[in-house]
């Protein structure tokens, strides 16, 4: 099922995208489904059978034309938002471009960091301020949403806890990121201004999944275009660490809940930092008005437009006014910006 959250006459609703492009508005015909996406996920055993029954025989009264509504992020208010570092090609290339050897710890354990679950956007405009535009980057990723509580999970339990998958664009302000990560913290302000998810949250039964000893692998081609120009191309099955392994590590010693989002990290070729460093692109960075289109097989097409929101000089952190931009490709012992 391809689940969506959408606005219709200023009312937030959830539904499913049908094969003919219509959206099935759950609440229009089933009062028990007049809930948000987090509630649907938490009460999936009770509510998903109702949703699937409606999808099999969608009532005419519940059909909405997609162009008549505004799609939001499928999970607009996740319980938490983490991002991983799971694609070896991206990590190795980004480090090589900065004159660094591949870090051996990458092969020992998967890692994630917390991002800002309160700055999630869906398709459409992504608003950025002045200093976000100083080397603004996209990151082509896949994300999962947990559907079951987890603590000290086995790989099997972690896989079973995955409710669904969606596209994730982990927007990155590379200047801010480089500044703060020299202090061995971050990414913080380099990442926390926006993360785009969508357009759909796709349940596992709809996807090309393969069970492996490391956990489930998703086979799905991934691409990104900027203003119509193809820049990134990869496949979700090239993840070195599976989502089950990310969840197993993340759930160690803590109680995870339904509705937490974890990104895969950037697929190989999946950001301008990597492409510029490899000389595939020539110091190309995003600017206001640029359209970024990400497509992942089975997960849809996430379209965003960068929109600049001017700020007053007094709003700028003092060190940024007239500051010098560090070399993004110069490796330092404490400076990292590979994701």
Backbone torsions as a table, in degrees:
resi	resn	phi	psi	omega
1	UNK	NA	137.5	178.5
2	UNK	-101.6	98.7	-174.5
3	UNK	-90.9	144.4	-179.6
4	UNK	-137.8	155.1	166.6
5	UNK	-113.2	133.5	-175.3
6	UNK	-144.2	158.7	175.3
7	UNK	-103.0	128.1	174.8
8	UNK	-130.7	116.1	-175.0
9	UNK	46.6	50.7	176.0
10	UNK	66.9	12.5	176.7
11	UNK	-109.2	127.4	178.6
12	UNK	-81.7	129.8	-178.7
13	UNK	-135.7	167.6	172.4
14	UNK	-122.9	156.7	-179.6
15	UNK	-169.2	-164.5	-179.1
16	UNK	-132.7	142.2	176.2
17	UNK	-84.1	126.9	-178.9
18	UNK	-94.8	168.3	-175.9
19	UNK	-61.6	-28.9	-178.4
20	UNK	-87.3	4.3	177.5
21	UNK	94.6	-13.2	176.0
22	UNK	-69.9	157.4	171.5
23	UNK	-103.8	131.5	175.2
24	UNK	-88.3	111.6	-179.0
25	UNK	-83.9	103.8	-174.7
26	UNK	-57.9	-46.7	-172.6
27	UNK	-67.7	-19.1	-177.9
28	UNK	-65.6	-23.5	-176.5
29	UNK	-132.2	-6.5	-178.0
30	UNK	-140.2	104.0	-175.2
31	UNK	-61.0	-30.8	-179.2
32	UNK	-68.4	-15.9	178.6
33	UNK	-100.4	12.1	175.4
34	UNK	-83.0	64.8	-175.5
35	UNK	-133.1	173.7	174.2
36	UNK	-91.0	175.4	-173.6
37	UNK	-66.7	-36.9	178.7
38	UNK	-61.1	-40.0	178.9
39	UNK	-66.5	-40.9	176.9
40	UNK	-59.1	-42.7	-179.4
41	UNK	-67.1	-45.8	-178.5
42	UNK	-64.7	-36.3	-177.5
43	UNK	-106.0	34.9	-173.5
44	UNK	-59.6	-36.5	-178.3
45	UNK	-62.8	-33.1	179.1
46	UNK	-86.6	-42.6	-168.5
47	UNK	-95.0	-31.4	-178.2
48	UNK	-63.3	-36.8	174.8
49	UNK	-59.6	-36.3	176.5
50	UNK	-64.8	-43.0	-179.9
51	UNK	-64.4	-40.5	-179.7
52	UNK	-68.2	-35.9	176.3
53	UNK	-62.0	-42.4	178.2
54	UNK	-65.0	-39.1	-179.2
55	UNK	-65.1	-36.6	-179.4
56	UNK	-66.1	-38.3	178.9
57	UNK	-132.6	76.1	-174.7
58	UNK	-68.6	122.3	177.9
59	UNK	-66.9	142.0	-179.6
60	UNK	-57.0	-36.1	-176.3
61	UNK	-68.4	-14.8	-176.4
62	UNK	-101.9	3.5	-176.3
63	UNK	-89.8	132.3	-178.6
64	UNK	-126.8	136.8	174.7
65	UNK	-72.8	132.8	-175.3
66	UNK	-60.0	-36.0	-177.5
67	UNK	-70.6	-10.9	-179.2
68	UNK	-91.1	-3.2	-179.0
69	UNK	-128.7	170.0	177.1
70	UNK	-112.1	119.9	177.7
71	UNK	-75.8	133.3	173.0
72	UNK	-102.4	-179.7	169.5
73	UNK	-59.1	140.8	-179.7
74	UNK	-56.2	-38.0	174.9
75	UNK	-118.6	87.9	-172.2
76	UNK	-67.6	-26.8	-176.3
77	UNK	-131.7	69.4	-179.0
78	UNK	-62.6	155.4	178.5
79	UNK	-62.7	-39.4	174.9
80	UNK	-153.1	166.7	178.3
81	UNK	-137.4	117.6	175.8
82	UNK	-121.8	156.8	174.1
83	UNK	-129.4	143.5	-177.8
84	UNK	-99.4	-168.7	-175.6
85	UNK	-147.9	56.6	-160.7
86	UNK	-99.4	-11.1	-177.7
87	UNK	-97.7	112.8	-175.8
88	UNK	-62.9	-39.3	-178.1
89	UNK	-58.3	-44.5	-179.2
90	UNK	-63.8	-46.0	-177.9
91	UNK	-63.2	-46.5	-177.6
92	UNK	-64.6	-43.2	-178.3
93	UNK	-67.5	-44.8	-179.1
94	UNK	-62.5	-37.2	178.4
95	UNK	-71.9	-42.5	179.0
96	UNK	-59.7	-39.0	179.7
97	UNK	-65.2	-19.3	178.4
98	UNK	-103.3	12.2	177.0
99	UNK	75.9	23.2	-177.9
100	UNK	-111.8	145.4	172.7
101	UNK	-72.1	160.6	175.1
102	UNK	-62.7	132.5	-176.8
103	UNK	-76.6	121.8	-173.9
104	UNK	-64.9	-27.3	-179.3
105	UNK	-63.9	-19.5	179.3
106	UNK	-57.4	-36.3	-177.4
107	UNK	-84.2	-2.3	-177.0
108	UNK	-94.1	-36.3	-177.5
109	UNK	-161.2	149.0	177.4
110	UNK	-81.2	152.4	179.8
111	UNK	-131.0	154.0	172.9
112	UNK	-139.6	161.8	171.6
113	UNK	-131.9	155.5	176.3
114	UNK	-78.5	135.1	169.0
115	UNK	-113.1	-166.9	-171.8
116	UNK	-97.4	103.4	-179.6
117	UNK	-73.0	-7.1	177.9
118	UNK	-94.2	0.8	-179.6
119	UNK	-120.7	37.1	178.7
120	UNK	-83.7	135.1	174.2
121	UNK	-122.6	166.3	175.0
122	UNK	-110.4	-151.8	173.5
123	UNK	-62.5	156.6	176.6
124	UNK	107.9	-150.6	-174.6
125	UNK	-70.1	142.7	169.5
126	UNK	-123.0	113.2	-175.3
127	UNK	-86.4	132.7	-179.6
128	UNK	-132.9	154.8	178.3
129	UNK	-101.8	-179.0	-169.5
130	UNK	-52.0	-50.9	-171.4
131	UNK	-82.6	-12.3	168.7
132	UNK	-66.9	-30.6	-176.7
133	UNK	-79.7	-4.1	175.2
134	UNK	-84.5	92.3	-176.1
135	UNK	69.3	55.0	175.9
136	UNK	-75.5	136.0	-173.9
137	UNK	-131.3	155.7	168.2
138	UNK	-102.4	164.7	171.0
139	UNK	-142.1	119.9	-176.9
140	UNK	-84.0	116.5	-174.7
141	UNK	-143.7	167.4	167.7
142	UNK	-115.5	146.6	177.4
143	UNK	-130.0	154.3	173.7
144	UNK	-117.0	160.1	174.0
145	UNK	-120.7	130.6	178.1
146	UNK	-74.0	142.4	179.1
147	UNK	-117.1	-5.1	180.0
148	UNK	-137.0	151.3	172.9
149	UNK	-65.1	148.6	-179.6
150	UNK	-140.9	141.9	168.3
151	UNK	-153.0	128.0	-177.6
152	UNK	49.7	50.7	-171.4
153	UNK	-72.9	146.0	164.9
154	UNK	-78.2	168.2	176.9
155	UNK	-60.1	-40.1	-179.3
156	UNK	-65.0	-43.1	178.4
157	UNK	-65.3	-38.4	179.3
158	UNK	-63.5	-45.5	178.3
159	UNK	-60.7	-44.2	-178.8
160	UNK	-65.1	-23.3	-178.2
161	UNK	-81.2	-11.1	-179.4
162	UNK	-75.4	116.5	179.8
163	UNK	-80.6	-42.6	-177.2
164	UNK	-171.5	177.1	-173.9
165	UNK	-125.4	154.2	175.3
166	UNK	-156.9	167.6	176.1
167	UNK	-78.3	144.5	176.5
168	UNK	-132.9	130.0	171.6
169	UNK	-111.0	107.3	-179.0
170	UNK	-90.7	84.6	-178.3
171	UNK	-57.5	141.1	-174.4
172	UNK	-137.0	124.3	172.9
173	UNK	-93.7	99.0	-166.9
174	UNK	-68.5	-31.4	177.9
175	UNK	-64.7	-49.4	179.4
176	UNK	-61.3	-39.9	-179.2
177	UNK	-61.9	-45.7	-178.2
178	UNK	-65.4	-39.1	-179.5
179	UNK	-60.3	-51.8	-172.5
180	UNK	-76.9	-29.0	-177.6
181	UNK	-76.0	-12.3	171.4
182	UNK	-66.0	-17.3	177.7
183	UNK	-93.8	11.9	178.4
184	UNK	61.8	27.3	170.6
185	UNK	-132.3	169.6	177.4
186	UNK	119.5	-173.1	9.3
187	UNK	-71.5	-21.8	173.8
188	UNK	52.4	-117.5	-172.4
189	UNK	-66.5	-18.1	176.1
190	UNK	-71.6	-11.9	-175.1
191	UNK	-130.9	-24.4	-162.5
192	UNK	-81.4	3.7	-175.6
193	UNK	-85.8	-22.8	-179.7
194	UNK	-170.5	137.8	166.7
195	UNK	-136.6	122.9	-177.0
196	UNK	-98.6	133.4	179.8
197	UNK	-126.8	144.9	174.9
198	UNK	139.7	-165.4	-4.2
199	UNK	-77.7	-18.0	-176.5
200	UNK	-120.7	157.9	164.5
201	UNK	-107.7	111.9	-170.2
202	UNK	-104.4	126.3	-179.6
203	UNK	-73.0	157.1	-170.7
204	UNK	-60.8	-32.1	-175.7
205	UNK	-65.6	-15.4	-177.9
206	UNK	-92.6	-4.7	-167.4
207	UNK	-113.6	162.0	178.4
208	UNK	-87.2	89.6	-176.8
209	UNK	-110.5	144.3	178.9
210	UNK	-127.2	129.8	176.6
211	UNK	-80.3	127.8	178.5
212	UNK	-131.0	166.8	177.3
213	UNK	-60.5	-21.7	179.5
214	UNK	-89.9	-3.9	-174.2
215	UNK	116.4	177.9	-176.1
216	UNK	-67.2	135.5	174.0
217	UNK	-109.0	133.3	176.0
218	UNK	-96.2	123.1	174.4
219	UNK	-95.2	107.7	-176.7
220	UNK	-158.1	119.7	176.3
221	UNK	-65.2	141.5	-177.0
222	UNK	-127.5	130.8	178.0
223	UNK	-138.3	157.7	172.6
224	UNK	-140.1	135.8	174.9
225	UNK	-122.7	143.1	173.6
226	UNK	-118.9	119.9	-177.2
227	UNK	52.3	37.9	176.8
228	UNK	87.2	-8.0	-177.3
229	UNK	-93.8	123.7	178.8
230	UNK	-68.6	129.4	-178.4
231	UNK	-124.0	-39.8	-172.5
232	UNK	-121.8	143.1	177.6
233	UNK	-152.9	126.8	179.4
234	UNK	-161.1	-165.3	178.3
235	UNK	-145.1	140.7	-179.6
236	UNK	-62.3	-23.3	-178.4
237	UNK	-75.4	-0.7	175.7
238	UNK	-90.9	7.3	174.5
239	UNK	-61.1	126.5	176.2
240	UNK	-71.3	-39.3	176.3
241	UNK	-107.9	130.0	178.8
242	UNK	-77.8	166.7	175.8
243	UNK	-64.2	-32.8	176.7
244	UNK	-61.2	-41.2	178.5
245	UNK	-68.1	-38.8	175.5
246	UNK	-61.2	-43.0	-179.6
247	UNK	-69.7	-38.0	178.1
248	UNK	-60.0	-46.7	178.7
249	UNK	-65.1	-45.4	-176.1
250	UNK	-64.5	-35.9	-175.4
251	UNK	-82.1	-2.5	-179.7
252	UNK	-62.0	116.1	174.7
253	UNK	75.6	3.6	179.7
254	UNK	-134.1	158.5	176.7
255	UNK	-94.9	112.3	173.4
256	UNK	-92.6	153.3	-176.0
257	UNK	-120.2	168.5	172.9
258	UNK	-64.4	142.8	176.0
259	UNK	92.5	14.2	174.6
260	UNK	-92.1	139.8	-177.3
261	UNK	-107.0	133.1	175.1
262	UNK	-130.0	125.1	177.1
263	UNK	-88.6	159.1	-177.4
264	UNK	-79.1	-18.9	-162.0
265	UNK	87.0	173.3	-171.2
266	UNK	-79.5	130.7	174.0
267	UNK	-68.5	154.1	176.6
268	UNK	-53.8	133.3	-173.8
269	UNK	73.9	8.0	-168.2
270	UNK	-88.4	16.9	175.8
271	UNK	-156.4	161.3	-178.5
272	UNK	-72.0	-30.2	176.7
273	UNK	-55.7	-45.9	179.5
274	UNK	-70.3	-44.0	-176.9
275	UNK	-67.4	-41.3	177.3
276	UNK	-64.2	-43.4	-179.3
277	UNK	-65.3	-29.0	178.5
278	UNK	-89.3	2.3	179.3
279	UNK	66.0	18.0	172.2
280	UNK	-69.8	-39.2	173.5
281	UNK	-119.0	159.6	-174.7
282	UNK	-109.9	89.7	178.2
283	UNK	49.9	45.1	179.5
284	UNK	-89.5	127.8	175.2
285	UNK	-135.8	158.7	-176.8
286	UNK	-74.3	148.7	177.9
287	UNK	-133.0	168.1	179.3
288	UNK	-59.0	134.9	-179.1
289	UNK	96.3	-14.0	-179.9
290	UNK	-67.5	141.4	175.5
291	UNK	-105.0	124.7	179.5
292	UNK	-111.9	120.7	-176.8
293	UNK	-118.8	116.7	176.9
294	UNK	-109.4	134.0	176.5
295	UNK	-127.8	132.9	175.2
296	UNK	-129.8	128.0	-176.5
297	UNK	-54.3	123.7	179.5
298	UNK	87.7	-17.4	-176.2
299	UNK	-107.9	-4.9	175.3
300	UNK	97.6	-156.6	-171.1
301	UNK	-135.1	113.2	-179.1
302	UNK	-99.3	116.3	-176.8
303	UNK	-114.6	123.9	178.4
304	UNK	-131.0	149.1	175.3
305	UNK	-121.6	131.7	179.4
306	UNK	-77.3	127.9	179.6
307	UNK	-126.4	122.3	-179.6
308	UNK	-82.8	128.2	173.3
309	UNK	-109.2	106.1	-176.8
310	UNK	-61.1	149.8	178.4
311	UNK	-124.6	159.0	176.8
312	UNK	-77.2	151.9	178.4
313	UNK	-57.1	-34.3	-178.0
314	UNK	-69.9	-16.4	179.3
315	UNK	-81.2	-15.6	-173.3
316	UNK	-80.5	135.1	171.6
317	UNK	-55.8	134.0	-171.1
318	UNK	-53.7	-39.0	-174.7
319	UNK	-70.0	-14.5	-178.7
320	UNK	-84.5	-20.1	-176.8
321	UNK	-74.2	109.1	179.2
322	UNK	74.1	15.6	-178.3
323	UNK	-72.5	164.4	178.5
324	UNK	-94.7	137.3	-178.9
325	UNK	-85.3	124.4	177.9
326	UNK	-69.9	157.6	177.7
327	UNK	-72.5	116.5	-176.0
328	UNK	-66.9	-19.2	-174.5
329	UNK	-108.1	7.5	178.4
330	UNK	-92.1	117.2	-178.3
331	UNK	-77.0	135.2	172.6
332	UNK	-130.9	155.1	-176.8
333	UNK	-56.6	-32.5	-175.7
334	UNK	-109.6	-1.4	-175.4
335	UNK	-103.3	115.2	179.8
336	UNK	-126.4	142.6	173.5
337	UNK	-154.7	49.2	-174.8
338	UNK	-90.5	-1.6	-178.2
339	UNK	-136.1	NA	NA
